[in-house]
Amino acid sequence: SIGRASFPTLFLGLAFFMSQGDALLLLAAAGGVAALLIGIGLRGTTAKKERSGKKASVNDVVNLSIILLTAVFFVKSVASQGMVAWIPTFLTYTKGVQIGATLGIVITIMYSSAIIGQPLFGVLVDRVDKRLLLFISSIGTALAMFGYMHTSGVTELVLLSLFGFFTFSGFPLTMSLVSDYAPKGASSLTNSIVWGFGNSGGMILGPIIAGAIILNNYSRIPISFNVLIILSIIVGFAALALPRMGRKTGMPLFG
């Protein structure tokens, strides 16, 4: 979350002193160095031995509950990522924020609230009904974006930060829900289905749907956001309809 929040300001700050292409190359080089350090750091370590017993197959994992959970996260991701992808354009053409350091700072404000939100949601998943948390997360995303679109000044920055808080803090909630719905010993496979088809699939489709509504007319961005806000509200109530699962203690997120 810290890296994600730092990137917009860092990139636009670098682009102020060099070209955007050079700024991208510099960050790509930093990513390469990070990958090299990871490779060196893990050299000589051994993988954890696999648990004995029958390995779960796709047929063991794919059931009605997992299909519903995947569908909920797919629609949630369509709604949230459709808005996220077009927020910089909305800021520039509707809010009047110039492309530069100011734009980077505003985007950083949106991302930075997840630095607090991720641990908070991680604590709450063990204390509150996770379906209720998913409802709050989806409704919070919708209401924060709606408020942001219709305010200005400090208020709009607070609401944009709340949008980021509810939108980018769902990772521990997703992992925990997958763990609850997964058959024993199949959390990794279940996660690949829910996260891959659900969350990642929605991330791909969301910006495309928003773009199809906009149709190169940036004055239509608020219309696309309103459609996505409605989707986020729908998925919030759909989360409450998910089957209630008994609390699992000591269930690994992966494995």
N, C-alpha and C positions, 0 to 999 in steps of 0.2 A: 504493500500500500504506500509506503514511503517513496519507493522508486517510481511508482506510477504517478504519484502526486508531484514529484519533482520534475518529471520529464517535460511537461509543457513549458514551464518557466525556463528550465535549463536549455531546451532546444531553441526557443525564441531569443533567449539571451545570447547564446552562441551565434545565432543567425544575425544578430545585430552587429557583431564584430567580423563575421565572415559570411560567405554565401550560405544559403539554405542547404545546398548540396554538400558543402564542406562540413557543415554542422552535422548532417546525417552521417557522413563518413566517419567523423570523429566519434559519434555515439556508437556506430557499428563497430569501430575498432575497440571501444570500451567493452562492448558485448563480447567480442572475440577474446579479449583479455580475461573477462570473467569466466568464459567457458574453459579457457586454458587452466585457470586457477582451480576450477572445479575438478577438471580431469586430473590435475596433479594431486589435489587434495584427497581424492578418492582412490588413488593408485595404491595398491597393496591391501585394500580393504576387501573383506569377503561378504558375499550376500547372505542374508538371513536364510537359514534352511527352511524349505517349504514344509508346511504342516502335513502330517500323514493323513490319509483318508481320501475318499473319492473327490475328484475335482468337479466343481460345478460346471454344467454346460449351459448354453444359451437357453435351451428348453427348460432347464431348472429355474432360470432367472426370470424369463419373460412371462409374467402373469398379469392379471387385470390391474393390480395395485401398482406395479412398476410401469405399465402402460399409462395409467392415469397420472402418475408422478412425472413421467417424462413429458406428457402433454402439457401439464401445468407449467413446468419449467421452460418448455419450448415457447409457450405464449408469453410468459413473463419475460423471457429473454428477447423476444421479438419487440415487445413494448419498450423495454428499458434501453436496449441497444439501438433501436431505431431513433430514439430521442438523443442518446449520447452521441451518435455519429453525426447528427445534424446540429448539435448545440453550438459548435464553433461558427458555423454558417449563420445560425440564428443570432448569435452575439454580434456578428459583424454587420449583417444586413438589416436586422430588426432593432437590436439594442444599440447599434452605433459604436461598438467597441472596435477600435482600429487594430489591424493585424500588427502585432508587435509584442513588446514585453507585457503590456496591460492585458492583452488577450491571454497570454501564458499564465499570468497571475490569477485571472478569473477561473481558468480551467483548473489550475492547481487548487484553488479554494474548493471547487466541486469535488475533486478527488481526495483531498486531504482528510475530510471528515471520516473516511473509511478507516483511517489509522486508529481512531477511537472505536468506530462502529464494529470492526472485525472482532476485537477481543470482547466487546460488550455482547454481541450476538453469540459468541462462543460460550460465554458464561450463562446466558439466558436459555440456551438450548437444553441445558440440564435441569432447568427449573420451571419452564413454561411449556405448555402444549406447542409443539413445533408447527402445527398447522395454523395456530393462532399467530405465531411469529411470522409465518409466511404471508398470512393475511395482512398483518400490520406493515410488513415490508412492502408489499405490493400497493396497498392503499396509500402508504406514506410517499412512495415514489410518485403516484398519480397526483396527490394533493399538493406536494411540494412543487412539482413542475407547473401545475395549474396556477399556483400562487406566484411562482417566479415569472410566468408569462405576463402577469397583470400587475406587476409592481415595479418599482425602480429604486435606485439608491442602495442604502445599506440593507433594506428589507429584502431586495431581490438577491443580494449576495448571501444573506442568511438562508433564504429559501433554496438557493442553488446548492448551498452546503448541505442542507437537509436532504435534497434530492440525491446528492452523492452518498450521504450517510445510509439511506435506505436502499439505494441501488447497488452499491459496491460492497456492502457488508454481509452479503448473503452466502459467501463461500462456506463458512462453518455450518450454517443452517442447511445448506444443500448436502454437504457431506454427512451430516448427522441424520438427516431424513433418509438418505440412501442407505445408510447403515441400518436404520430401523426396518426398512422395507426389504432389505436383501436377505435371501436365504442364508443360513449359517455357512460361513466359509466362502461366500461369494460376493463380498463387498466390492472387490476390485472390478469384477465383471459387471456387476450392477451399476457401479459408478461410471464405467465406460459407456454404458447404454444411456443412462439418464443424463450424464454430462455431455457425452458426444452427440447424441441425437437431439436431446432436449436443449440444454444450454447453448452448446456450440452451434447447433442448427438454427436456433433463434437469433444468435449473434450475426449469422450470415444473412438471414432473411429480413431481419428488422430494418436495417438501413435501405434495403432494396424496396421494401413496402413504403417506407417514408419517402424515398426518392420518386416512386411511381405516383404518389399523391402530389408531390411538389411539381413534377414535370418541368424542371428548369425555370420555374417561376417562384422565386424565393419569397414572394409575398404569401405563398400558400403554406409556408412552413408551420405557422400556427394551426392551420387546418390539420396537417399531418400529425402534429403533436396532440391535438384534441382527440383524434382517432386512437392514437397510441395510449393516451390517458384512459380512455374508455376500456381498452383492452386490459390495461393494468388493473383497473377496478374489477373487471370481470374475473380475471385470474385470481384476484384476492379472495373473492367469494368462492371460487372453485376450489381454492386451497382448503377451505373449511369443510368441503364435501369429501375430501380424501379419507380413506378408511383410517380409523383410529388404530394405532399400533401400540402394543404393550411396551413399556419401557425396557430397553435392553441395557444391561449393565456390563461394562467391560468389553463391549463390542468394538472391534477395531474398525477404523475408517477404511483401511485397505487390507485385504487378505481373505 
